Amino acid sequence: MESSIASPIDKKALQPQVAREVWKQELADAVRDPSELCDLLNLDSVVAEKAKKANRDFPFLVPRGFISRMRPGDLNDPLLLQ
């Protein structure tokens, strides 16, 4: 006897393999070095030194797509402050 209840949709099957792998590449390419982040955002070397010290206790990882939304040179950028 056939069931009238539909089987659950396999969401993975609906997504192309490339789309499923994008986040992995973005994570692999993310910035992990505070000095690099400061260089990319044209921030002062003093800021980079402070960020390095903070990184000892609180490591970070920032996807480049997120960095691209930040305003270079702006220490008050709300995304940078996160």
PyMOL commands that set and color helices and strands:
alter all, ss='L'
color gray80, all
select helices_A, chain A and resi 11-14+17-28+34-40+45-57+64-67+78-81
alter helices_A, ss='H'
color red, helices_A
deselect
rebuild
show_as cartoon
